[in-house]
Amino acid sequence: MTRLGKLLLKPFTEHFLFLLVFFVLATSPCILHQFFVVKSGLNILFVAIHCFVLSYIVTLLIGLIQFGVIRKIVQSVLIVIFAIDFGLNIYCIFNLGYLFDAEFAKIIMDTNVNEAKEFATAMLPMPIILSVLGVYLVLMCLWYLFEKYNLNLRGRLAKMALFLTCLCIFENIHVWGVWQDGPINRLMELPTYETPSNFKEYYTHPVLVFQQDSIIPSNVVLILGESFARCHSSLYGYERNTNPRLSALRDESLLYTFDSIDAPAPSTAQAIKLLMSTYDRQDDNTGKKWYEYTTLIEILQESGFDCYWFSNQAIGSKHNGVARALAGLCDQRWFLQKEGSEKIDEKNQKFLDVVLVDSSYQFVNHLNPQQHNFIVFHMMGSHFHYKMRYPKEFDFFHENDYMSEPQSHREILACYDNSILYNDYIVEHIINLFRDKDALVIYFPDHGQVMYRDKRNPEYYAHGIKNDVISCAFSEEIPFVVYASPLFQKKNPRTMARIRFRQAHTKKWNTDDLPYFIMDLIGIKEIDGENVRSKSVI
């Protein structure tokens, strides 16, 4: 019993500093999340007790390592890992309203160096940086003091700490369900967000039934934008003329705008896997992974289309890029950021979306009119930092144009509207590649932006905050336009009648049903017995 008592006292008598550091870095974010975000009352106390018990158990187990050098290496590795995790959690809690999770880890893994630099300059508030650095500094000072003065607990103080710990363990067993709000559950979820390296292994080979009199268009084009809030589009009534070129196409009865269209998610990776497959947000309870559902690429290939993907977004890592995995299903794909086609102007702005037009011009001109083609153009669009998304000749809107807005908003709003104006220019140029062809071109962004509309968080403008219904609702409002070439309109009068009807009569719709809209356009009536038109926007 004496030996057992000494063993149980070790976290206080020999490793008390590590226990404190581990508690702060590895577990305290869960307490902060409960206090500042969930505001769960008494449950905060139960979560804090759980976090302390977990810290004690980890410290006790590491204390069992006999070799001091190995023990210190293990402690140091854990401290470094959880120091990084702590910083990520503090950012997520106070800027996004949720703990660092698998989805945020996925975003980091899919981010390249340039995106990381832009993120650091645009979306890292100084108070958060200073707070995290302050915690690190305090812990370093404590480490120095503990090492110099051996400030472990002794005697009755250590025994009292052990007694209180036993009470905490008993209480933790009594309310063990609290683990769902603690760090264990969060860490268990981190490895679950995966994308297969060979997507074709999951082809479902759907049964497709076509309309008997269907006329399949030669070219279906999807222009997938980025971070375009519908409220900043002059096509939808915005007071600044951010869409002059697309408005001109609408005046020619070549372009049609659909209202009340929402994105399926406020982040790119989550949105793309929803809108590019038959996977639905409600399917999370089925036990199937998102990539086990039929993808839009497979549907079009089964329908006789050749599929191509041009991207000006980061390629992502081999096992974690959703867009990369989907593009890998295509007959050919080009990730232009990785293949030397970047554009750098006098301000060192990189990867402007004009590269999509320049790189695809010859390819589109040589398309065989007797074949059916599906082509995706994945834009950088208005991904922050907005000022990096347009060349200097599109610096049209300035701070003085937003005098009715708070001073801190004006530059961001001006740069954002300039990026939308440039986006308008690029989308029109891609459309013009198909103007003389039998083509239907669909444009919409993966998601929108909050753009200072949330009165509860008036300084926030970027992606919707996960688990915040209001913030996500703002971020999911997007423009949705369809361009029909003169030749397509001539060959498909009934489809055009349906498109014009939808423009005139608003229907609430979500782009996670994009595969059904495109199947409807190419004449598919059923997929695996499911009616296609019931989910098509037209």
VOGU-3710 file (C-alpha; in Angstrom, 3 decimals, decimal comma):
1> mtrlgklllk> 0,000/0,000/0,000  2,886/2,337/0,766  4,436/1,696/-2,639  1,051/2,204/-4,328  0,552/5,434/-2,423  3,948/6,736/-3,510  3,165/5,777/-7,100  -0,177/7,607/-7,077  1,494/10,656/-5,506  4,167/10,886/-8,224
11> pftehflfll> 2,174/13,247/-10,516  2,225/15,755/-7,613  5,571/15,043/-5,978  7,736/14,546/-9,093  5,856/15,611/-12,256  3,534/18,367/-11,060  4,803/20,832/-13,668  4,046/18,458/-16,546  0,561/17,843/-15,097  -0,132/21,594/-15,098
21> vffvlatspc> 1,295/22,149/-18,586  -0,629/19,212/-20,032  -3,836/20,438/-18,376  -3,417/23,901/-19,898  -2,304/22,922/-23,407  -4,162/19,652/-24,032  -7,410/19,975/-22,104  -8,200/23,583/-21,174  -9,531/24,460/-24,680  -12,474/22,116/-24,011
31> ilhqffvvks> -13,235/24,079/-20,828  -12,928/27,400/-22,673  -15,237/26,118/-25,406  -17,869/25,133/-22,847  -17,579/28,493/-21,081  -17,440/30,934/-24,013  -19,314/29,079/-26,782  -21,617/26,413/-25,363  -22,264/28,300/-22,095  -23,485/25,080/-20,558
41> glnilfvaih> -23,703/26,126/-16,913  -22,863/23,357/-14,432  -21,572/21,114/-17,224  -18,494/23,375/-17,400  -17,496/22,097/-13,943  -17,926/18,455/-14,997  -15,824/19,058/-18,134  -13,108/20,744/-16,031  -13,064/17,769/-13,607  -12,838/15,377/-16,565
51> cfvlsyivtl> -9,934/17,362/-18,055  -8,047/17,331/-14,739  -8,576/13,578/-14,315  -7,320/12,978/-17,840  -4,228/15,131/-17,170  -3,533/13,222/-13,956  -3,846/9,814/-15,648  -1,539/10,805/-18,538  1,019/12,195/-16,089  0,804/9,036/-13,967
61> ligliqfgvi> 1,347/6,761/-16,979  4,333/8,754/-18,227  5,747/8,682/-14,691  5,896/4,893/-14,955  8,644/5,150/-17,596  11,805/4,079/-15,776  14,408/5,739/-17,972  14,541/9,458/-17,272  15,829/10,423/-20,731  13,039/8,554/-22,508
71> rkivqsvliv> 10,466/10,004/-20,113  11,646/13,559/-20,830  11,576/12,919/-24,597  7,979/11,665/-24,377  7,000/14,664/-22,247  8,674/17,096/-24,647  7,021/15,575/-27,726  3,587/15,738/-26,102  4,126/19,346/-25,004  5,140/20,414/-28,531
81> ifaidfglni> 2,173/18,620/-30,135  -0,351/20,045/-27,702  1,205/23,508/-27,808  0,372/23,585/-31,525  -3,039/22,068/-30,842  -3,667/24,719/-28,156  -2,959/27,573/-30,570  -5,264/26,071/-33,207  -8,001/25,574/-30,624  -7,798/29,135/-29,314
91> ycifnlgylf> -8,134/30,453/-32,870  -11,091/28,175/-33,632  -12,897/28,938/-30,357  -12,622/32,712/-30,408  -12,712/33,359/-34,157  -14,887/30,528/-35,493  -16,882/29,362/-32,498  -15,838/25,689/-32,407  -12,958/23,455/-31,367  -10,211/22,431/-33,774
101> daefakiimd> -11,630/19,334/-35,449  -11,226/16,952/-38,375  -12,749/19,380/-40,858  -10,384/22,202/-39,881  -7,474/19,758/-39,989  -8,602/18,843/-43,506  -8,514/22,510/-44,531  -4,963/22,833/-43,191  -3,810/19,703/-45,030  -5,306/21,011/-48,279
111> tnvneakefa> -3,703/24,457/-47,889  -0,534/25,410/-49,727  2,127/27,897/-48,597  0,610/30,844/-50,467  -2,856/30,276/-49,002  -1,339/29,955/-45,536  0,429/33,316/-45,929  -2,789/34,986/-47,065  -4,677/33,430/-44,174  -2,096/34,656/-41,676
121> tamlpmpiil> -2,275/38,230/-42,955  -6,058/38,366/-43,315  -7,650/36,197/-40,656  -5,366/36,037/-37,596  -6,531/38,649/-35,058  -3,666/40,153/-33,064  -5,400/39,658/-29,662  -5,524/35,897/-30,296  -1,867/35,789/-31,315  -0,818/37,773/-28,241
131> svlgvylvlm> -2,982/35,648/-25,935  -1,499/32,380/-27,184  2,050/33,755/-26,999  1,292/35,017/-23,479  0,234/31,539/-22,342  3,389/30,058/-23,858  5,518/32,658/-22,058  3,858/32,007/-18,676  4,387/28,257/-19,073  8,043/28,789/-19,976
141> clwylfekyn> 8,526/30,931/-16,865  6,844/28,258/-14,739  9,106/25,638/-16,248  12,149/27,697/-15,328  10,930/28,241/-11,735  10,023/24,588/-11,227  13,374/23,420/-12,522  15,288/25,917/-10,372  13,338/25,663/-7,122  11,794/22,150/-7,414
151> lnlrgrlakm> 8,263/23,396/-6,805  6,578/19,995/-6,668  3,989/19,351/-3,964  5,148/17,649/-0,772  3,810/16,089/2,391  0,245/16,862/3,375  -0,270/19,141/0,370  0,477/16,307/-2,050  -1,772/13,898/-0,082  -4,602/16,450/-0,094
161> alfltclcif> -4,186/16,870/-3,866  -4,381/13,083/-4,300  -7,505/12,921/-2,132  -9,201/15,626/-4,242  -8,109/13,784/-7,384  -9,764/10,580/-6,119  -12,976/12,538/-5,554  -12,714/13,898/-9,112  -12,209/10,391/-10,489  -15,267/9,164/-8,583
171> enihvwgvwq> -17,300/12,098/-9,892  -16,000/11,454/-13,408  -17,135/7,840/-13,250  -20,498/9,003/-11,988  -20,987/11,346/-14,985  -18,821/9,548/-17,553  -20,948/10,876/-20,424  -19,021/14,131/-20,062  -16,191/12,538/-22,088  -18,146/13,566/-25,207
181> dgpinrlmel> -17,393/17,195/-24,367  -13,773/16,526/-23,444  -10,535/16,162/-25,422  -10,638/12,362/-25,813  -13,637/12,367/-28,126  -12,233/15,267/-30,155  -8,874/13,531/-30,628  -10,643/10,316/-31,658  -12,496/12,214/-34,390  -9,410/13,865/-35,927
191> ptyetpsnfk> -8,292/10,864/-38,071  -11,790/10,221/-39,479  -11,786/12,840/-42,235  -10,235/11,007/-45,157  -10,393/10,967/-48,934  -9,480/7,813/-50,895  -6,390/7,896/-53,089  -8,116/5,769/-55,764  -11,660/7,073/-56,097  -12,549/4,758/-58,991
201> eyythpvlvf> -12,571/1,777/-56,650  -15,816/3,199/-55,274  -17,687/3,538/-58,568  -21,302/2,471/-58,022  -22,255/1,859/-61,690  -25,717/3,420/-61,366  -28,658/2,366/-63,507  -29,597/5,399/-65,639  -32,877/5,717/-67,528  -33,005/8,364/-70,283
211> qqdsiipsnv> -35,971/10,215/-71,702  -36,785/8,678/-75,089  -36,705/12,019/-76,903  -33,796/13,534/-74,977  -31,335/15,772/-76,828  -27,935/15,547/-75,161  -25,919/18,806/-75,414  -22,416/18,618/-76,821  -20,877/20,599/-73,957  -21,901/20,973/-70,328
221> vlilgesfar> -19,596/23,391/-68,517  -19,400/23,954/-64,773  -17,616/27,085/-63,575  -17,134/26,599/-59,859  -16,390/29,918/-58,168  -15,172/30,717/-54,692  -16,511/32,850/-51,818  -19,039/34,927/-53,809  -21,781/36,370/-51,595  -25,021/36,884/-53,528
231> chsslygyer> -25,639/40,200/-51,748  -22,580/41,640/-53,548  -23,809/40,760/-57,039  -25,430/43,505/-59,122  -27,262/40,672/-60,931  -29,230/40,343/-57,703  -29,791/44,007/-56,946  -26,516/45,096/-55,315  -26,172/48,852/-55,723  -22,591/48,698/-57,066
241> ntnprlsalr> -22,133/47,407/-60,604  -20,052/44,316/-59,851  -21,450/42,208/-62,738  -21,565/44,431/-65,835  -20,548/41,709/-68,301  -22,876/39,006/-67,032  -25,673/41,587/-66,891  -25,061/42,301/-70,582  -25,384/38,591/-71,374  -28,643/38,487/-69,439
251> desllytfds> -29,913/41,438/-71,457  -29,197/39,378/-74,605  -31,357/36,540/-73,180  -28,304/34,297/-73,091  -27,808/34,194/-69,337  -30,406/33,333/-66,693  -30,242/34,038/-62,968  -31,889/31,819/-60,370  -32,762/33,267/-56,978  -33,019/31,636/-53,522
261> idapapstaq> -30,153/29,235/-54,241  -27,990/28,188/-51,286  -24,650/26,428/-50,949  -24,601/23,160/-48,971  -21,783/24,205/-46,614  -19,716/27,286/-45,702  -16,334/25,726/-46,586  -14,883/24,550/-49,901  -14,000/20,918/-49,121  -17,327/20,190/-47,449
271> aikllmstyd> -19,322/21,949/-50,189  -17,568/20,223/-53,092  -18,131/16,699/-51,862  -21,838/17,503/-51,438  -22,427/19,241/-54,755  -20,328/16,834/-56,837  -22,030/13,623/-55,684  -25,387/12,206/-54,665  -24,190/12,239/-51,055  -26,494/14,330/-48,877
281> rqddntgkkw> -25,927/15,925/-45,468  -28,653/13,685/-44,066  -26,692/10,608/-45,172  -24,207/10,953/-42,291  -26,295/8,517/-40,264  -26,126/5,725/-42,849  -22,601/4,631/-41,981  -21,418/5,113/-45,583  -18,526/7,439/-46,406  -19,260/10,355/-48,721
291> yeyttlieil> -17,083/8,872/-51,490  -19,146/5,674/-51,520  -21,995/7,572/-53,182  -22,275/8,099/-56,942  -20,289/11,097/-58,161  -21,340/13,515/-60,879  -18,220/12,581/-62,852  -19,184/8,897/-62,910  -22,766/9,739/-63,935  -21,542/11,789/-66,896
301> qesgfdcywf> -18,992/9,183/-67,935  -21,725/6,533/-67,845  -23,775/8,892/-70,065  -21,067/9,070/-72,736  -19,339/12,304/-71,707  -15,607/12,918/-71,707  -14,754/14,785/-68,489  -12,073/17,443/-67,973  -11,028/19,543/-64,968  -9,140/22,861/-65,019
311> snqaigskhn> -8,281/24,202/-61,562  -6,696/27,386/-60,283  -6,978/26,161/-56,697  -4,372/24,270/-54,688  -4,023/20,639/-55,655  -4,234/19,397/-52,055  -2,345/16,460/-50,609  -2,456/13,024/-52,163  -4,832/11,484/-49,656  -6,775/14,517/-48,501
321> gvaralaglc> -7,701/16,767/-51,419  -11,426/16,426/-52,135  -11,164/18,429/-55,368  -8,048/16,505/-56,376  -9,783/13,165/-55,798  -12,786/14,207/-57,890  -10,595/15,674/-60,629  -8,701/12,378/-60,675  -11,838/10,680/-62,005  -11,777/12,856/-65,126
331> dqrwflqkeg> -10,213/11,854/-68,421  -7,773/14,747/-68,075  -7,102/17,306/-65,366  -4,883/20,367/-64,986  -3,994/21,927/-61,632  -2,511/25,134/-62,935  -0,937/26,322/-59,688  1,309/23,262/-59,694  2,206/23,271/-63,363  3,978/26,592/-63,865
341> sekideknqk> 1,106/28,603/-65,306  0,954/31,156/-62,517  0,504/34,820/-63,375  2,497/37,411/-61,445  1,827/41,117/-61,982  3,708/44,187/-60,766  2,272/43,770/-57,267  3,454/40,145/-57,129  -0,115/38,899/-57,235  -0,181/35,202/-58,039
351> fldvvlvdss> -2,524/32,750/-59,625  -5,040/35,186/-61,118  -7,979/33,341/-62,667  -7,139/34,508/-66,183  -4,839/31,470/-66,241  -7,972/29,333/-66,644  -8,849/31,120/-69,885  -5,283/31,191/-71,241  -4,647/27,516/-70,475  -7,914/26,168/-71,892
361> yqfvnhlnpq> -8,302/28,334/-75,012  -6,626/25,952/-77,470  -8,156/22,899/-75,796  -11,717/24,201/-76,124  -11,179/25,301/-79,735  -10,157/21,767/-80,683  -13,049/19,951/-79,028  -14,749/17,441/-81,310  -18,329/18,694/-81,916  -19,453/15,087/-82,343
371> qhnfivfhmm> -18,440/14,207/-78,776  -20,078/15,074/-75,470  -17,870/16,968/-73,046  -18,179/17,931/-69,393  -15,646/20,570/-68,365  -15,061/21,958/-64,869  -13,309/25,302/-64,312  -12,454/25,629/-60,627  -11,678/29,275/-59,908  -9,733/30,958/-57,124
381> gshfhykmry> -12,553/33,519/-57,258  -12,786/35,776/-54,209  -10,839/33,606/-51,806  -9,338/35,877/-49,166  -7,026/37,783/-49,194  -9,374/39,649/-51,600  -6,754/42,175/-52,684  -4,734/39,301/-54,174  -7,576/38,234/-56,461  -7,518/40,934/-59,154
391> pkefdffhen> -4,934/42,883/-61,174  -4,400/46,613/-60,667  -6,563/47,563/-63,673  -9,564/46,207/-61,766  -8,932/48,464/-58,788  -12,235/50,224/-59,472  -13,886/50,497/-56,053  -12,158/52,436/-53,264  -12,634/53,144/-49,571  -14,321/56,477/-50,331
401> dymsepqshr> -17,157/54,570/-52,030  -18,154/53,088/-48,669  -18,369/56,143/-46,430  -21,608/54,899/-44,874  -19,756/51,816/-43,574  -17,517/51,689/-40,468  -13,927/52,694/-41,145  -12,620/49,187/-40,418  -14,890/47,703/-43,122  -14,192/50,001/-46,047
411> eilacydnsi> -10,954/48,599/-47,448  -12,178/45,001/-47,153  -15,468/45,853/-48,901  -13,707/47,721/-51,712  -11,241/44,893/-52,317  -14,009/42,305/-52,169  -16,141/44,137/-54,734  -13,095/44,524/-56,998  -12,539/40,767/-56,793  -16,198/40,219/-57,770
421> lyndyivehi> -15,774/42,631/-60,689  -12,732/40,674/-61,884  -14,621/37,419/-61,324  -17,325/38,773/-63,651  -14,679/39,422/-66,299  -13,231/35,889/-66,057  -16,600/34,110/-66,072  -17,625/36,038/-69,190  -14,366/35,074/-70,924  -14,870/31,388/-70,114
431> inlfrdkdal> -18,445/31,622/-71,383  -17,201/33,224/-74,614  -15,062/30,145/-75,277  -18,339/28,263/-75,821  -20,477/30,980/-77,403  -20,368/29,408/-80,873  -20,815/25,853/-79,618  -23,736/23,724/-78,472  -23,127/24,460/-74,814  -24,771/25,034/-71,473
441> viyfpdhgqv> -22,577/26,823/-68,902  -23,452/26,794/-65,196  -21,742/29,212/-62,800  -21,983/29,432/-59,022  -19,498/29,597/-56,121  -18,882/26,804/-53,639  -20,101/29,129/-50,862  -20,461/32,818/-50,039  -19,133/35,090/-47,304  -20,661/36,685/-44,196
451> myrdkrnpey> -19,470/40,196/-45,170  -20,250/41,976/-41,872  -23,944/41,031/-41,886  -23,993/39,187/-38,558  -24,971/41,830/-35,989  -23,734/39,598/-33,168  -20,226/39,626/-34,671  -20,131/42,895/-36,661  -16,405/42,752/-37,512  -16,511/39,300/-39,095
461> yahgikndvi> -16,630/38,979/-42,893  -15,247/35,595/-44,028  -16,602/32,013/-44,187  -19,593/31,042/-42,089  -18,727/29,837/-38,607  -19,382/26,133/-38,145  -22,318/25,237/-35,873  -23,520/28,850/-35,952  -26,816/28,717/-37,852  -27,029/32,455/-38,535
471> scafseeipf> -23,423/32,833/-39,688  -23,667/29,777/-41,947  -26,952/31,002/-43,423  -25,282/34,259/-44,503  -22,289/32,380/-45,913  -24,450/29,965/-47,907  -26,348/32,621/-49,915  -24,870/32,455/-53,418  -25,561/33,534/-57,002  -26,493/30,834/-59,506
481> vvyasplfqk> -26,529/31,553/-63,243  -26,989/29,471/-66,385  -25,690/30,488/-69,803  -27,304/28,843/-72,840  -25,532/29,355/-76,162  -27,655/30,337/-79,210  -27,123/26,855/-80,697  -28,207/25,140/-77,482  -31,321/27,316/-77,280  -32,214/26,464/-80,861
491> knprtmarir> -31,844/22,712/-80,294  -33,541/22,582/-76,856  -36,669/24,771/-76,829  -38,423/22,752/-74,103  -35,450/22,892/-71,752  -35,177/26,631/-72,390  -38,847/27,081/-71,528  -38,225/25,399/-68,186  -35,122/27,537/-67,520  -37,012/30,754/-68,310
501> frqahtkkwn> -39,878/29,659/-66,099  -37,518/29,063/-63,172  -35,909/32,471/-63,628  -39,337/34,089/-63,457  -40,643/31,902/-60,606  -38,315/31,578/-57,625  -37,728/28,124/-56,154  -35,648/27,540/-53,051  -32,930/25,052/-53,938  -29,536/23,891/-52,731
511> tddlpyfimd> -26,539/23,124/-54,923  -26,019/19,796/-53,169  -28,588/18,592/-55,729  -26,441/19,755/-58,660  -26,048/16,187/-60,045  -29,844/15,946/-60,453  -30,001/19,298/-62,267  -27,289/18,234/-64,716  -28,865/14,802/-65,191  -32,136/16,568/-65,968
521> ligikeidge> -30,371/18,767/-68,537  -28,844/15,801/-70,385  -32,096/13,826/-70,442  -31,709/11,338/-67,592  -35,110/10,500/-66,108  -34,108/8,124/-63,313  -30,975/7,067/-61,428  -31,229/3,743/-59,589  -35,004/4,110/-59,626  -35,003/7,633/-58,165
531> nvrsksvi> -36,843/10,367/-60,035  -34,322/12,972/-61,208  -36,647/15,908/-61,836  -37,908/15,908/-58,254  -34,502/17,293/-57,202  -33,729/19,414/-60,274  -33,996/23,175/-59,885  -35,931/23,442/-63,183
//
